[in-house]
Amino acid sequence: MEEVDVEPAVTNIPAASSGTHLGFAWGPGDILVYETLYKASGTGSGDIHEVRKDEDIYSPILRKLFNESHHIFVGLQTIREDLPSKNKKPQFVSISKNYRSVIRACMEELQQVSILLAIELIWNLCEVLFIDAAPAGSLLLHLLDWVRLHKADVDEKAREVLQSESPAEHRDYWDVPGGTQTLTEFDVKWRHWHEEVDRCLQDNSFASNKHLELICKILVGDEDTLLEHKDLLSTWYHFLVTRLLFCHPTVKPTELHYYAQSCLTMFLDSRSVPEPLDSILLAAFEFDIHQVIKDCSIALNNWWFVAHLTDLLDHCKLLQSHNLHFGSNLREFLLLEYASGLFTHHSLWQLAVDYFDHCPEFGRVYLELQIERVPLDTERKALKVLRICEQRQMSEQVRSICKIMAMRALRNNRLGSALSWSIRAKDAAFATLISERFLQDYCARGTFSDLDLIDNLGPAMLLSDRLTFLGKYREFHKLYGEKRFREASKLLLSLMTAKIAPRSFWMTLLTDALPLLEQKEVSHHIVRYAVYGQVLSL
Amino acid sequence: MFVARSIAADHKDLIHDVSYDFHGRRMATCSSDQSVKVWDKSENGEWHCTASWKTHSGSVWRVTWAHPEFGQVLASCSFDRTAAVWEEIVGESNDKQRGLSHWIKRTTLVDSRTSVTDVKFAPKHMGLMLTTCSADGVVRIYEAPDVMNLSQWSLQHEISCKLSCSCISWNPSSSRAHPAMFAVGSDDSNVTYGGKVQIYEYNENTRKYAKAETLMTVTDAVHDIAFAPNLGRSFHVLAIATKDVRIFKLVPMRKESTSTGPTKFEVQIVAQFDNHNSQVWRVSWNITSTLLASSGDDGCVRLWKANYMDNWKCTGILKGDGSPLTGSSGQPTAMSTVVGSSVQTSQNALNGMSAGRIGKRAPFAPPLRQLTSPKINQHPAYY
């Protein structure tokens, strides 16, 4: 397969002077570019330019396309592999139509004709040729629908004119193949009719009525006549289908490319160069799926179309038979590109997650790399990101995100929040650190902050010794406050003997014990406190 | 591609480095004016300078962010032979309202006897570790054992590379399959001194870094070096900015169980591009390592991409146009507005498309009238 030689696009960066170097820095979804000089000498200052790819993810209308196609994509991935293919084909066709209807819905909102029109045109043709794989007979009917649908989209006026010579009229003229007769029967009948009309033309039977003669010439597919009316058939593929209709209605899929090529050549005048769209359609008529995908990748600078179409074709097992080992790699490559592009968007990144999930080779690692970078603007967003990571057992990412949030809270002196994030991160060291802060706070102010949190630690308390101590110490205070002196004292003693109290706190504990000693229930503890005090003094 | 926004950096002299933070919401710039500026991106995408302060007594070459797990921490390095670590202090409420923040110096690293040419934090799984390299050919690795006390750093390793160093890059991979590794590039221009890229690897037994590989085929001065993000591969990918752009693949060879030395690598060159036609000064990978950018003496930034067959190609060029700010359509444009990108944007007018992004790809749409279009020149989605 030939490599199309495409020149890289050049983007101009406004620079104050020539002869400077351009420095750069990669960002999420953009690249910052600035003037600099890599040799030491030279002065100057300048601007920093944010350079981005032309990207549709910022278009509100296309957002609908991305959202709805995501839904279809996920549905497609969950079709059971073990169904026999004849059951699957109608499902695939239906999915293809779903994708196309989403495209059409967006087209309606975008007032003007756009790239979506081309995309729909190509997709539709791919559906007819590859997914539905229409055989001879119905193939032409599908192609007629294809052209007519497209024509209707593009040119109202042309449609009016066309209707006067509408194929539909002629279609009624004979029975639809596959309906009440076989293809061969139809073919025979059609040839007979064709010969009739031809003979009439030769006989000049219609000489008196120029208009009728013209129609007949068209009906027999007289090339010159058709070409004369080129302007009514605005495109070569319309010309192709018209010609097939009148000359070879039972055309086989394998014969298509021959007619397509000749129609393209005939239709374009000698000066015209085939456009990218033409090459793509031609490749489709040649059943060269790989070339279609490749040309589309080059012509379109959004991955949406090639990613979804290739995925669907891969599910239809069309890529594998067509190309060797890189069939499924191509699918994954395109999906990864598409999803990575979504990831830089502040809300669409969530759609990307599902795409990565269905890329067996690199999906996970791509997701790990990119999800870490999602800015954790709010707690809510952080929790959303966390949930996604937790669902996928991405434990390192979970830990990292929680740690970032904990650090941020700590810097802003929100100890309670910092502690709860540390617990979620299972970060014992950090939990210890924050517990220390709580204790220091207590020493300084005589009260605890964030009591709710500390009171409800539950088993999380066991994460670190210091945290356990914090929880238990707070419990001691509660007991004392409730005048449950016996239990308070017991707890205090256990804190001393369990050795989880930080050294710096021992004096405080003993001091806490003093008022207790005045309580009658506790007096028998005196001995133990005394022992403890002795130990301390040593 | 197009210029979405232009920010007046307001440095009084050349900018030498711009660095995005981990989440892409803040950036730091450093300059020959000896200062560092920190910028914050607001919700609507506008950048605001929230801090600007003098950091060194010479040109500041590089500035880099620590991982946000360690808080808001920056490191800078300078011609003044020092590197410094800075931490943001949460300010007074009226400062916050004015959108300002304060950064204070936590430490100055003064061990180098010459200009410090690069400063990089090691991957976060190694703790809070900072690496510098200098024109005196020494790489120094510092560690802050207590992340809550950034004024305490200890010099853990001092590695003499024998040649003047210009750049370092850590292998970002945290895989246990291989030890910690970094690459050093030398800008020594004497080609007889052999390989200008050295790879060092940590040895668990000796607790030291040992040289694992020298890329002998790189004999010209190296200005920048960058390991690609790993993506779970068993081999490593390294990009080098020298007289051209080179991409190497380092495949670890199976170690004998008795071997205690550094890993042996099979070194393969994956790609080599001389399109800059001149010295290449910077190379850097995007987050997913699917795109490499390089900057050269020709005043261009080039973007390189591999297709799914692993064939590398240039997919875009950013070129300083050496003229005052005008849109390519010839109309002067104000700052901070969308500037048209390539010269082909006039296509839009031809096909009567809207000026929206979609319209830019007008030549590809089915013809309304019979128009011929030139070859597609928009940035192709190279597959």
Interface residues (C-beta under 8 A of the other chain):
Chain A: V6 E7 P8 A9 V10 T11 N12 I13 P14 A15 A16 S17 S18 G19 T20 H21 L22 G23 F24 A25 W26 G27 P28 G29 D30 I31 L32 V33 Y34 E35 T36 L37 Y38 A40 G42 T43 G44 S45 G46 D47 I48 H49 E50 V51 R52 K53 D54 E55 D56 Y58 S59 L62 L110 Q111 Q112 V113 S114 I115 L116 L117 A118 L121 H150 V154 D155 S234 T235 R271 S272 V273 E275 P276 L277 I293 K294 S297 I298 A299 L300 N301 N302 W303 V306 F326 N329 L330 F333 L334 E337 S340 F362 V365 Y366 L369 Q370 E372 R373 V374 P375 L376 E396 S400 K403 I404 M407 R408 R411 N412 N413 L433
Chain B: M1 F2 V3 A4 R5 S6 I7 A8 A9 D10 H11 K12 D13 L14 I15 H16 D17 V18 S19 Y20 F22 H23 G24 R25 M27 T29 S31 S32 S59 P68 E69 F70 G71 Q72 F79 E88 V90 K124 M148 S174 H223 P229 L231 G232 Q279 W281 R282 S284 W285 N286 I287 T288 T290 L291 A293 S295 G296 D297 G299 C300 V301 R302 L303 N307 Y308 M309 K313 C314 T315 G316 I317 L318 K319 G320 D321 G322 S323 P324 L325 T326 S328 M335 V339 S341 S342 V343 G352 M353 S354 G356 R357 I358 G359 K360 R361 P363 F364 A365 P366 P367 L368 Q370 T372 S373 K375 I376 N377 Q378 H379 P380 A381 Y382 Y383
